[in-house]
Amino acid sequence: MADAPMLVPSASVSPAGSFAAAPVARINGVALNSPQELLDEESLRQRACTELLRQAAQQAGLLSHDDAPGSGSAISADASSAIEQLLERELAIPEPSEQACRRYHDAHPAAHAQGERTHLRHVLFAVTPGVDVKQLRLRAEAMLIDLRCADDGGARFAEAAAQWSNCPSGQHGGDLGWLTRADCAPEFAREVFGSAEIGVLARLVHSRFGLHVVEVVARDPGQQPAFEEVRQAIALTLRQQAWVNALRQYLQLLAGAAVVEGVSLDAAESPLVQ
């Protein structure tokens, strides 16, 4: 995944050749972007979540009302510190019980495998500034269905990767070779490691690079450690899941009490906070 290409951002241009103004989204009247910024939906949701928390920190007395909204995706150091204090105070995360950790271990036997490897192929639909994400998803989903239905020994997958993938691996039929978790972006690794699935996965895999149609060619499960060896790692995973769920609920409460313009927070699959 480290070899994903650098892609040139696209922009909306008027027929006369000048740049078209982008719609401005706002949280309680505070602009999230300038008319010169044409952001994809996820980036806009990131800024919206961050601005909701920045304003909540001000209302809680943790941040001066003189603190200015961030320029672009940046916020002040004071705002970042105040948001951390706010979340520490508002999000009550219980310590996972021994029983909960054992249940997770039993349900995810390969989640903490040591030396696990997968041989992967993929077709990458890159998300870049200005791209129509909905149309891109439709194209990726159509490709996913097509490749899952192909019964030709993998030839169609290689052709699709060569024609459509925004990754240099497309020149090699989308083949990424044998990879470990450390070779991949964390969000990508979570989707492809720790299971026994073989073949074209039934879902699109999301990463910071875009949307992936992924085929697992082969797996090497590695060594499975005993529960006692991974107890702390499992507890950390469960705490992180609980934190994400609590943050999502808190952001929903903040959004429900705010005036939100030009950005859909209901569509966020996870709370994206910068």
Secondary structure, 3 states (H helix, E strand, C coil): CCCCCCCCCCCCECCCCCECCCCCCEECCEECCCCCCCCCHHHHHHHHHHHHHHHHHHHCCCCCCCCCCCCCCCCCHHHHHHHHHHHHHHCCCCCCCHHHHHHHHHHCCCCCCECCEEEEEEEEEECCCCCCHHHHHHHHHHHHHHHHHCCCCCHHHHHHHHHHCCCHHHHHCCEEEEECHHHCCHHHHHHHCCCCCCEECCCCEEECCEEEEEEEEEEECCECCCHHHHHHHHHHHHHHHHHHHHHHHHHHHHHHCCCEECCCCCCCCCCCCC
